[in-house]
Amino acid sequence: MGIAESRRIARELALFTIYCTKIKEKLNLEDCKKEVLSLIDEEELEIHNLDQESLEFFTREVDAYEMHKEKADEFINQHLERWEVERMNTLDLSILELAVCELIAMGDVGFKVTISEAVNLAKKYSSNRAPLLVNAVVDSICRTLGLRK
């Protein structure tokens, strides 16, 4: 498995973990992380080859989320036009938080890759309009962070 595929799998698992914390309010991030990884062991997910690269990147993504979630929500709130984080679809918010935390904490990942992967997650798991929202918000945040001129 190549690095791009390993990281794509890791992002999906991180998204599932973040989403879990929002829909299962009694579970904390660590519990959700364990639950998501157990789904792989039980072959509930269509991910059969979780290699070391995927597992390490997954851990980095979840750690970035844990450390920067509040800052990510601030950025997202600032860049939503006529909308608020509290009113967002839970899945779309999870995708945005994952992407913004990656932008903030993972400098070894190019911003174009982060945007593309977030849009792909929205295409795969959310509504038809979600990819447009994700692209616009993450791109705008990239400009604020000075990543895109």
C-alpha positions as CSV (number, residue, x, y, z in Angstrom):
1,M,0.0,0.0,0.0
2,G,1.4,3.4,-0.9
3,I,1.6,6.4,1.4
4,A,-1.4,8.2,-0.2
5,E,-3.6,5.1,0.3
6,S,-2.4,4.6,3.8
7,R,-3.2,8.2,4.7
8,R,-6.6,8.1,3.0
9,I,-7.5,5.1,5.2
10,A,-6.1,6.9,8.3
11,R,-8.2,10.0,7.5
12,E,-11.4,7.9,7.2
13,L,-10.7,6.2,10.5
14,A,-10.0,9.6,12.1
15,L,-13.2,10.9,10.7
16,F,-15.2,8.0,12.1
17,T,-13.5,8.6,15.5
18,I,-14.4,12.3,15.5
19,Y,-17.9,11.6,14.4
20,C,-18.2,8.9,17.1
21,T,-17.4,11.5,19.8
22,K,-20.3,13.7,18.5
23,I,-23.0,11.0,18.2
24,K,-22.1,8.9,21.2
25,E,-21.8,11.6,23.8
26,K,-21.0,9.2,26.6
27,L,-17.8,8.1,24.8
28,N,-14.6,10.1,25.0
29,L,-12.1,10.4,22.2
30,E,-10.0,7.5,23.4
31,D,-13.1,5.2,23.7
32,C,-14.2,6.2,20.2
33,K,-10.7,5.5,18.9
34,K,-10.8,2.0,20.4
35,E,-14.3,1.4,19.0
36,V,-13.3,2.4,15.5
37,L,-10.2,0.2,15.6
38,S,-12.3,-2.7,16.9
39,L,-14.5,-2.4,13.8
40,I,-11.5,-3.2,11.7
41,D,-10.6,-6.2,13.8
42,E,-14.2,-7.4,13.4
43,E,-14.1,-6.6,9.7
44,E,-17.1,-4.3,10.0
45,L,-15.3,-1.8,7.8
46,E,-14.1,-2.4,4.3
47,I,-10.5,-1.8,5.5
48,H,-8.6,-5.0,5.7
49,N,-5.0,-4.0,5.6
50,L,-4.3,-1.4,8.3
51,D,-0.5,-1.1,7.9
52,Q,1.9,0.7,10.3
53,E,1.9,3.9,8.2
54,S,-1.9,4.1,8.4
55,L,-2.0,3.5,12.1
56,E,0.7,6.1,12.8
57,F,-1.0,8.7,10.6
58,F,-4.4,7.9,12.2
59,T,-2.9,8.5,15.6
60,R,-1.4,11.8,14.5
61,E,-4.8,12.9,13.1
62,V,-6.6,12.1,16.2
63,D,-4.0,13.7,18.4
64,A,-4.1,16.9,16.2
65,Y,-7.9,16.9,16.6
66,E,-7.7,16.5,20.4
67,M,-5.1,19.4,20.7
68,H,-6.7,21.8,18.2
69,K,-10.4,21.2,18.1
70,E,-11.3,24.5,19.7
71,K,-9.1,26.5,17.5
72,A,-10.4,24.6,14.4
73,D,-14.0,25.5,15.5
74,E,-13.0,29.1,15.8
75,F,-11.6,29.1,12.3
76,I,-14.6,27.3,10.9
77,N,-17.0,29.7,12.6
78,Q,-15.1,32.7,11.2
79,H,-15.2,31.3,7.7
80,L,-18.8,30.1,7.5
81,E,-20.9,32.8,5.8
82,R,-24.2,33.4,7.4
83,W,-24.0,30.1,9.3
84,E,-22.7,28.9,12.7
85,V,-20.8,25.7,13.7
86,E,-23.6,24.8,16.1
87,R,-26.1,24.6,13.3
88,M,-23.9,22.4,11.0
89,N,-24.6,18.9,10.0
90,T,-22.5,16.7,12.4
91,L,-20.7,14.8,9.7
92,D,-19.8,17.9,7.7
93,L,-18.5,19.6,10.9
94,S,-16.4,16.5,11.6
95,I,-14.9,16.6,8.1
96,L,-14.1,20.3,8.5
97,E,-12.6,19.8,12.0
98,L,-10.4,17.0,10.7
99,A,-9.1,19.1,7.8
100,V,-8.5,22.2,9.8
101,C,-6.7,20.4,12.6
102,E,-4.5,18.8,9.9
103,L,-3.8,22.2,8.5
104,I,-2.9,23.6,11.9
105,A,-0.8,20.7,13.3
106,M,0.5,18.7,10.4
107,G,2.9,20.8,8.4
108,D,4.3,17.8,6.5
109,V,0.9,17.5,4.6
110,G,0.4,20.0,1.8
111,F,-2.7,22.2,2.1
112,K,-3.8,21.1,-1.4
113,V,-3.8,17.5,-0.3
114,T,-5.7,18.4,2.9
115,I,-8.4,20.2,0.8
116,S,-8.6,17.4,-1.7
117,E,-8.9,14.7,0.9
118,A,-11.5,16.6,2.9
119,V,-13.6,17.2,-0.3
120,N,-13.3,13.4,-1.1
121,L,-14.5,12.5,2.3
122,A,-17.5,14.8,1.9
123,K,-18.2,13.3,-1.6
124,K,-18.0,9.8,-0.1
125,Y,-20.0,10.2,3.1
126,S,-22.1,13.4,3.0
127,S,-24.6,15.2,0.8
128,N,-24.2,16.5,-2.7
129,R,-23.7,20.1,-1.4
130,A,-21.1,19.1,1.3
131,P,-18.1,19.0,-1.0
132,L,-18.7,22.6,-2.1
133,L,-19.0,23.8,1.5
134,V,-15.9,21.9,2.6
135,N,-13.9,23.2,-0.3
136,A,-14.9,26.8,0.3
137,V,-14.4,26.8,4.0
138,V,-11.1,24.9,4.1
139,D,-9.7,27.0,1.2
140,S,-10.7,30.2,3.0
141,I,-9.0,29.0,6.1
142,C,-5.9,28.2,4.1
143,R,-5.8,31.9,2.9
144,T,-6.1,33.1,6.5
145,L,-3.3,30.8,7.6
146,G,-1.1,32.2,4.8
147,L,-0.9,28.8,3.1
148,R,-2.5,30.0,-0.1
149,K,-1.8,33.4,-1.5
